[in-house]
Amino acid sequence: QNNLAAQMANPADLIGPRKQSDIDAENRGAVIDVYRARGISDEFLGNSEMTY
């Protein structure tokens, strides 16, 4: 357990889950905008079994 705790960002996570924190709405919006602007790559479309 000591080795596992050394690898974790917060060893207290072994005891139980963290409390939920407030969302960063500005950052969340920016990340979603980047995701939407990226679109679907040609490589993904060529290898996908789905038709988009």
Sine and cosine of phi, psi and omega as CSV:
sin_phi,cos_phi,sin_psi,cos_psi,sin_omega,cos_omega
0.00,0.00,-0.54,0.84,0.01,-1.00
-0.90,0.43,-0.65,0.76,0.01,-1.00
-0.91,0.41,-0.65,0.76,0.03,-1.00
-0.90,0.45,-0.67,0.74,0.00,-1.00
-0.89,0.46,-0.56,0.83,0.00,-1.00
-0.93,0.37,-0.42,0.91,-0.03,-1.00
-1.00,0.05,-0.27,0.96,-0.09,-1.00
-1.00,0.03,0.50,-0.87,0.05,-1.00
-0.92,0.39,-0.61,0.79,0.01,-1.00
-0.68,-0.73,0.99,-0.15,-0.04,-1.00
-0.85,0.53,-0.34,0.94,0.05,-1.00
-0.90,0.43,-0.29,0.96,0.05,-1.00
-0.90,0.44,-0.35,0.94,0.05,-1.00
-0.93,0.36,-0.45,0.89,-0.03,-1.00
-0.99,0.17,-0.66,0.75,-0.01,-1.00
-0.05,-1.00,0.15,-0.99,-0.04,-1.00
-0.94,0.34,0.42,-0.91,0.05,-1.00
-0.98,0.22,0.36,-0.93,0.11,-0.99
-0.95,0.31,0.51,-0.86,0.05,-1.00
-0.94,0.33,0.63,-0.78,0.05,-1.00
-0.95,-0.30,0.22,-0.97,0.04,-1.00
-0.91,0.41,0.54,-0.84,0.03,-1.00
-0.98,0.21,0.47,-0.88,0.10,-0.99
-0.99,-0.11,1.00,0.01,-0.13,-0.99
-0.87,0.50,-0.61,0.79,-0.01,-1.00
-0.91,0.42,-0.73,0.68,0.02,-1.00
-0.91,0.41,-0.66,0.75,0.00,-1.00
-0.87,0.49,-0.70,0.71,0.02,-1.00
-0.89,0.46,-0.65,0.76,0.01,-1.00
-0.91,0.42,-0.67,0.74,0.00,-1.00
-0.91,0.42,-0.68,0.74,0.01,-1.00
-0.91,0.42,-0.63,0.77,0.04,-1.00
-0.88,0.47,-0.67,0.74,0.04,-1.00
-0.89,0.46,-0.69,0.73,0.00,-1.00
-0.87,0.49,-0.71,0.70,-0.01,-1.00
-0.92,0.39,-0.62,0.78,-0.04,-1.00
-0.94,0.35,-0.44,0.90,-0.05,-1.00
-0.91,0.42,-0.61,0.79,-0.03,-1.00
0.95,0.32,-0.25,-0.97,-0.02,-1.00
-0.96,-0.29,0.81,-0.58,-0.07,-1.00
-0.94,0.33,0.44,-0.90,0.04,-1.00
-0.89,0.45,-0.58,0.81,0.03,-1.00
-0.88,0.47,-0.69,0.73,0.01,-1.00
-0.91,0.42,-0.70,0.72,-0.01,-1.00
-0.89,0.46,-0.61,0.79,0.00,-1.00
-0.94,0.34,-0.51,0.86,-0.04,-1.00
-0.99,-0.13,-0.08,1.00,-0.09,-1.00
-0.99,0.13,0.56,-0.83,0.08,-1.00
-1.00,0.06,-0.15,0.99,-0.01,-1.00
-1.00,-0.09,0.43,-0.90,0.10,-1.00
-0.97,-0.26,0.81,-0.58,-0.01,-1.00
-0.95,-0.32,0.00,0.00,0.00,0.00
